[in-house]
Amino acid sequence: MKKLFPLILLLLTHLTHAKPYEAQAKRVTIHRDQWGIPHIYGKTDADAVFGLMYAQCEDDFARVELNYIEKLGRMSEVKGEKELAFDLYIKLLIDETEAKEEYKTSPLWLKKLLHAYADGINYYLLKHPEVKPRLITHFEPWFPLLWTDGSIGAISTGDVTEQETALFYGLTKQVASVKYQNPDEKLTGSNGFAVGPSLSTSGHSLFYINPHVTFYFRPEVHVVSEEGLSVYGAVTWGQFFIYQGFNPYNGWMHTSSEVDVADAYVETTRDNQGTMEYLLDGKWIPFKTKWITLGSRKIKTYFNHRGPILAVRNGHWISVRSYNRARKSLIQSWLRTKTTGFDSFKQVMEMRANTSNNTVYADNKGNIAYWHGNYVPRREGAQDWGVPQDGSSSKNDWHGLHKLDEIVHSYNPASGWIQNCNSTPFTVSGVSSPKRSDYPVYMAPDGENFRDRNAVRLFSQTGKLDLAGLIGLGYDRRLMAFEVLLPPLVEAAGKEADLQEVAQILKDWDFNASTTSIAQTIAIRWGLKIMPKIPKAMQFGGETDVVQNIEQYAESGSKVEMLQALRDVMADLKKDFGTWRVSWGELNRFQRVSNGEVLQMDDDKPSIPVPFSSSAWGQLPSYTSRSIQGSKKWYGVNGNSFIAAVEFGPKIKAYSLLAGGQSGDPTSPHFFDQGQMYSEGKFKDIYFYKSDVMKHVVSSYHP
């Protein structure tokens, strides 16, 4: 009997804790279709959020938890001391004390959603004792207030790096060299397209959602309540709102933005008898201090009226003004999902709390629109805001925010189309695009890339489009960068006896991606060796124009350098494959053999050939691949993730595709059931209406 007592006590505790959740769980039904996509129906919005979080945990609790471990600044607790610098960086930029206070003062409707978020996850953990969290055993309702808008790494730092911060606060003795990212990843991003009635065969607006992110970062979900919520799209693991998607009235797609939303300041400081002070308009003001705990360490940190001190450069402390966490951002992200048309959407956008994204829009009334950024601080326009400012003058502080219609935007352009591919806003609508001269530089420092150039080419040449035509455009395989890069190489290689065969192969290539192309393999591997050597001229407030840089290199770059890179590529291929004549599909593969943070790929296990490449080369569908843990073949790691094409007619008509599959469980049938479709760009039907959902239900249950 003594042995049974602890078990009985545990059971009673489990039942007691479960009771508050069970009533809400009964008000939620989750329907899973043949792809494992959850269609979540709740009586109230809070019920729907409860079900959404439960479903996310079913699909991949580990990713839900990891996103909050990161935002809490606790990565070092699960990954070791190498993450201390990142944790400090996060804690300086995202204050959990502020999040807790905002939770306490939140309106009742928001508190209901926040509690539903926490309850959905905690109920899942209660129902699944076999799931062992790495760190967080109980989720709190204030956790979602740590994020801004749900995008990946949406942290603005005025270009101050975490290495600089670690050096300033004594976590390291020297700054590691900040390496330029793999150019195949540096230039990836997202695509958003909107087609107005004048360019649509049906006379209805068409919409294309195409984020380029780390694979498996966002699942596909459908959330409905009896309080007017009816939304479909991609949700970031751990967030309770659809990040990119559509409802019966309109759709929204975000692309990463280079709009200046954070600035660094060079502070003039002094030590006044043990108190650090900074100079502002001739007056010395004490810094605020805060002790931050990282494991066994306690670090004294400094803040002024602008924000945290993050670095020291040339003997001067550097402060950063930014906007990395706010309840207003979360509210805007939620309200966006319940908008009912252009005026309604603009009203939500006028909250101006989205710091990291551009927005492409379309609706069922034929409106299409684009906003370059959303949260745009007002500044002295004549200055170069791409460099740190003089912190001793308040004239360099922000002066409120620009109104929505003051930022770079395009409403119903005469061209009939909008595209953005993480590029300048001054090409979004072809000849109908906004004019650079009408805006201060800090509003749009973005340069041009080859995806942008390719999209403009395609939309400028196309006739009227239906959904199939829009998907075809979105999957255009032309690698435009090589139209510029390859001619000087081909000309030089054609004069070398040992390179004439490869020169002819490159010369004959039509620049379109395919699994059978040897030229594509040579070109991309050569491009990866050349890209780090191309000078990156900064302009437009500290950004770089990729197209301009490549054009200048093609014209004046060293032919010796180009030829040596080509010979190196051929030698590398021969070493790994026994020949340099390797087709792209033989090299470029799609495989998902495990679920975890450490990528595990295996050349000896089955994989799927993929024709697509990184969008760095101008191809619209992105598939960034690389050698994983010394593999000879390259495997996809980011690019096209959730993709959707939508027609806003009297009824929604839509198709979608997800990288690999919905579930993170390797034993699930939905772990890789979309792999072949993904590699071919073949979309599946979206079931948006309940009558269609019920025709394709495989399982239905309450959480």
C-alpha positions, 0 to 999 in steps of 0.5 A: 500500500505504501508503494501505491500511495505516491502513484495515487497522489500523482494521479490525483494531482494530474486530475486536479491540474487538468480540470481547469483545462478540460472545459476549454478543451471540450470547446475546441475541435481539431480536424487533421486532413490527409496532410496532417494540417490542423484545422482548429475550430473553437467557440471563442477566439481564446478557445481557438488559440488554446487549440492552436497551441495544443496542435503546435505542440503535437507537431513539434513541441521542441521548436515551440520551447526553443523559441521561448528559451531564446527570447528569455535569454536562456540558451546557455542553459541548454547549449552551454557557455558558448551562448552566454554572449547571445543571452546577454544580448537578448536580455539587454534588448528584450526586458522580461520585466516590462513584458510582465508589467504589460501583461498585468495591464493588458485589456481583458480580451488580450489576457484571455488570449494570453492565458489560452496560449499558456493553457494550451501548451501546459495542457499538452505537457500535462497530457503527454508526460512522455514529452520532456522539456529541455528547460521550460516545464511551465509556460507563462501567459506573458511569454508572447509579449517578449516578441515583436511581430513573429519574424525570425530573429526580429531583433534590431541592434543598429548593426552592433554585434553580439561579439562587441557586446560580449567584449564590452561586458567582459564575457570575452577578451577579444572580438572574433572576426565577424565573417560575411555569411555564406553568400548563398544564404546572405542573399536569400529572403522572401517573395510576395506578389499581388495581382490586381483585377486588370491583370487577372483572367477572372477579374479577382485579385491574386496573391502569392505568399512565399517566405524564404526561411529556415526549413520547418520554422513555420507550420501550416495551420487553419484557425476558426472561431465563432467570434469572427476568426477565420484565418489560414497560413503560416504560424511561427512556432510558439506564436498564437497568430497567423504570421503570413496568410489570409482570411475570407477578405484579404491576405498579407505577406511579409518580406524582410526589410532594410528600413532603418528602425534602430540607430547607434549613438556615440556617447561622451562619458565620464566617471564621476566618483564611481558613477558613470555619466553621459553628456546630453545638450551640455548636461551630465546625466547618470546612466541607469544600471541593471544587474543581469544574471547569466547562470552563476554570473551577475553583470552590471549593465548600463542604459541611457534614455535611448537604450542599452550600452552595447559596445565600445568603439574607439574608446567611446560607449555605443548606445542603441535606440531600438524597438524590440519588444512591445505589447502593441506589436502583438496586438497589431499582429493579432488584429491583422488576422481579423481585418475585413478589407483595405480600410480595416487593414490600413487601420491596423497598419496605422498602429505602426508597431511592425519593426522588421517587415515590408507588407504585400496585400490583396483583398476580395474587393480588388485592392492590392497594396505594399508598405515598405516597413511600418515602424519608421522613426522620424529623424533629421533627413539630411544625415547618414543614418547608416553610421553611429550618430553623435549622442551628445545632442538630442537633435539626433534623437527620434522625433516620433514615427512617420504616419502610415501614408508617409512611408514608402507605399504603393496602392492599386498601381496602374501596372496592376501588380506588386512584387517585393523580393527583399529589395528596393521599393522603387521597383515594386510596381514597375513603371508605377513604382514609388520614386526614390526622390520623394522619400528620405534615405533612411526609409528605403536604404535597400539596394536591388537584387537579381530576384527583384530584377527577375520578378520585374522582368516577368511581371512586365512581360506577362499577359493576364494571370490565373492561379496556375500562371501565378504559381508558374511565375513564382517558380521561374527557374532563370538564374539571372545573376549568371547572365551577368557573371558568366560571359567574362568567365566563358570568354577567358576560359575559352582561351585556355586549353584545359578549360575549353570543354567546360567553357563550351558547356557554360556557353551553351547553358540557357541559365535555367535550373534543372536537375540534369544541368552540369553547367548549373553545378559549375556555375553555382559552385564557381559563384560561391567562390567568387562572391566573397571576392566581389567588392560590396560598395555601401550606399543608401545609408549603409546597404549594398546593391547586389546587382550593381556590385556584380555588374561592376565585377563582371566588367572589371574583375580579375580574369586570373581570379575567375579562372583560378576559381573555375579550376578549383571548382573542377578539382573539388568536384573531381575529388568528391565525385571522380569527375567534374561533370556532375549534374545539379540533381546529383549534387543538390538533394532534399533529405529529412532524416531527423528532427533536431537543432543539429542538421544530420544528413547522410549521403548513403540514405535516400534523398530527392534531387531538386532543380532549384538553387538559392535565390541569390542567383535570381531564381524566384523559388529559393532552395539554399543547400550546402554540405552538411557535416562533410557530406559530398552531396548538398542538402537544403537548409532554407528557402521556400517553406510555406508557399500559398497562391490565393484567389479572392473571388466570391469564395476563396480558392487557394493552393499551398505547399510546405517544405517536407511535411507538417510534423517534426516527428520522424515516425509521423507519416507527415514528416516528409510526405510533401518532400517529392511535391516540394522538390517539383513545385507541385501544390496541394489544395487548401481546404478553407471552408468547413464543408471542404475540410470535413470531406478530407478529414482523417482524424477529429478530436478535442485536445 
